[in-house]
Amino acid sequence: MDDTVTGMVGAEAIESDFDGMSLSVVIPAYNEEGAVRATVEDVRDAMDPLGIPYEIIVVDDGSEDRTLAEARAAGAIVEANQVNTGYGAALKRGIRRARHDYVAILDADGTYSARYLPPMLAMCREQDMVVGDRGAAMKNVPLVRRPAKWMLNTLASFLAERRLNDLNSGLRVFRKSELIPFIPLLPQKFSFTTTITLCMSCNGKRMIYTPIEYGRRVGKSKIRPVDFINFIILVLRVIVLFNPLRIFIPLGLALMALGFVKFVYDLFIGNLSETTIFAFLAAIMIWSLGLIADMISRLHLRP
């Protein structure tokens, strides 16, 4: 009798946490035949006890193995690309296909556990996006990639004016309505999650991190060394769009300070040099470009 009552209380608590909520889980997959079915089943095991409407959408991005067949066999809704269009393009297709108010994205390689979806969805009731934070001790990330990730996170945190614990985590839950305006800005490739993070953080959206464990992937990684350079370029491009003065004002101040120091030295020796003039002019030009970029970004993001 006591066990029955306890079970009923637990069920009522779950219903109250997720009352009125629904979720679309988007899983991009490219040559993940060894893990995609297990990923779909993992999501189903995590979501079924909640008793809320949900759907699982697998976007097969032109896989050359049995990923498409495995996804269909698992009972997921399947969107198939004829050619490989990129991680970001697959996610955008899945998000547009999503029917529910909240959307979760989850990699198909077994690195993220679906058991985090229910608590992340519950937290998203008061947030615009909840991101799975893999933490500083990502033991399954190759050592050669850790310095690059640290540098990228540090740069993005400085530019975004807030601490970004995990810039490109592939596990997150967000409100679809908050992301849709940024869809045209989101790239086709791996930098999709980086862009989402910066879009939300630079526009004052409510975004929090929650700790998760990062598992060892099934299959071979699709990340290439050149993608780090692409990430850096992307961070600079997005910040210029959303917060350009964060870059242009410090750069202009540095040149102005350099010109001032050189000006004092020139006065001491009694000869005004071209370097001083160029430094002052460069500072003024950079500030002017920053103001123009800021005006363009405000016009672009106006309601």
Secondary structure, DSSP 8 states (H G I E B T S, - for coil): -HHHHHHHHHHHHHHHHHTT--EEEEEEESS-TTTHHHHHHHHHHHHGGG-S-EEEEEEEES-SSSHHHHHHHTT-EEEEESS---HHHHHHHHHHH--SSEEEE--SSSSS-GGGHHHHHHHGGG-SEEEEE--S--TTS-GGGHHHHHHHHHHHHHHHTS--S-TT-S-EEEEHHHHGGGGGGS-SSTTHHHHHHHHHHHTT--EEEEE------SS-----THHHHHHHHHHHHHHHHH-THHHHHHHHHHHHHHHHHHHHHHHHHT---HHHHHHHHHHHHHHHHHHHHHHHHHHHT--
